[in-house]
Amino acid sequence: RAKELAEYRVLTKSGIIVGLGETNDEVIETMRDLRTHGVDVVTIGQYLQPSPKHAVIDRWVHPDEFRWFREQGEALGFGSVFSGPLVRSSYRADEQRHAAETGRGAVAY
């Protein structure tokens, strides 16, 4: 709601971490929900277990799947989609902003 009330353009971004048991359909459903709520930029990265005390990785997502997530995100109308195993929400933030502002999506693998 704050985005709608702002006097200037506000870019919004969200991130998805995969590899914790979700299905690809659930990832796409989440992306649809984000677009429905006006999110401009999405990042999708692989969950990496920080220590043995943390959740175990359910699966390693193949690079082709990250490419497919990017394609789906672009089709949904995100201004910028960064999708790859090492992508995090802050990944190349300046490029994310520029890509979203110009409508030229970017991808990282």
Phi, psi and omega in degrees: 000321180300324179300319181292328184272347184295145178280351181227166181290126178248119175275134178243147185222145174219160181231150177235131174253126182250161179109016181245019176109359179285159174264162176298325177298322178293323177296314180295320177300318178297317178298319177300315179300318179298316179295320179302328181265013171084015178292135184267324188233137175229141173243142179226122182223167180279134172292133176238121183294114184292330180199167178298343180279349183263170180306142180280146176294128179282318179202153172268123181279129182289146178307326177297325178291321176298320176298317180296318176301317179300312180300318179295318179296319177296319179296330179282347175100015175297143177290335182204134177229119174247118187221119179180165186302325184256010180287136175230172186300330181268002184302117177047050185305322180296322178290323178300313181298310181300315181298319180292320181292326182265353181074019180248095183301151179233161181219151176227142176233000000 
